[in-house]
Amino acid sequence: DSGVTQTPKHLITATGQRVTLRCSPRSGDLSVYWYQQSLDQGLQFLIQYYNGEERAKGNILERFSAQQFPDLHSELNLSSLELGDSALYFCASSPRDGSSTDTQYFGPGTRLTVL
Amino acid sequence: GDSVTQMEGPVTLSEEAFLTINCTYTATGYPSLFWYVQYPGEGLQLLLKATKADDKGSNKGFEATYRKETTSFHLEKGSVQVSDSAVYFCALSGDNYGQNFVFGPGTRLSVLP
């Protein structure tokens, strides 16, 4: 158990809908990261938040947004869902700002199925 | 930009065989290097890491040495078990501002009894 929690574990929804994924980092960790894992694209970095502020952005679509709250938990919002958004979404956290010696710890993931 | 290349597999071995999964990287500066393991139906778990050249990371019988001269971080285990069957990801964390983890494509390992 990494100490990172994600809810829900599974999510099934329809095209065009909007969903929110939630992540609680390990106690004391200041950074939260979101990743998408699909069969054809592998593990793709989406976005990082550090102490409430956006720190780095990866391959995140404009239909997706995220935020980190004062208690450091984070939410990933996915809207206007398409079939291709079906994937595993992982959250990770790290103690500091993501500099090279920082280590990321992953949650169990949320499996999103868009029908 | 930074990148990680690893053998994609799948790799199939018999129990007690020797394992090597190759990983090479391209990065500016002095990245940290990681191996993560993903067991079926689970998230990624940190297996081992090395933060500077010639460091050796080790855990659960797995080892990897940070070789700057060959830009490599190959994963090895002397005797694999059925329970080692999983997907293994090599990753780097760069030292540029805003640089985040870059993952390799993953290598699926199947160990047969």
Boltz contact constraints between the chains, C-beta under 6 A:
constraints:
  - contact:
      token1: [A, 42]
      token2: [B, 105]
      max_distance: 6.0
  - contact:
      token1: [A, 43]
      token2: [B, 103]
      max_distance: 6.0
  - contact:
      token1: [A, 45]
      token2: [B, 100]
      max_distance: 6.0
  - contact:
      token1: [A, 48]
      token2: [B, 100]
      max_distance: 6.0
  - contact:
      token1: [A, 56]
      token2: [B, 98]
      max_distance: 6.0
  - contact:
      token1: [A, 56]
      token2: [B, 100]
      max_distance: 6.0
  - contact:
      token1: [A, 90]
      token2: [B, 43]
      max_distance: 6.0
  - contact:
      token1: [A, 98]
      token2: [B, 100]
      max_distance: 6.0
  - contact:
      token1: [A, 100]
      token2: [B, 31]
      max_distance: 6.0
  - contact:
      token1: [A, 100]
      token2: [B, 32]
      max_distance: 6.0
  - contact:
      token1: [A, 100]
      token2: [B, 93]
      max_distance: 6.0
  - contact:
      token1: [A, 100]
      token2: [B, 95]
      max_distance: 6.0
  - contact:
      token1: [A, 101]
      token2: [B, 32]
      max_distance: 6.0
  - contact:
      token1: [A, 101]
      token2: [B, 51]
      max_distance: 6.0
  - contact:
      token1: [A, 106]
      token2: [B, 43]
      max_distance: 6.0
  - contact:
      token1: [A, 106]
      token2: [B, 44]
      max_distance: 6.0
  - contact:
      token1: [A, 107]
      token2: [B, 43]
      max_distance: 6.0
  - contact:
      token1: [A, 108]
      token2: [B, 43]
      max_distance: 6.0
  - contact:
      token1: [A, 109]
      token2: [B, 43]
      max_distance: 6.0
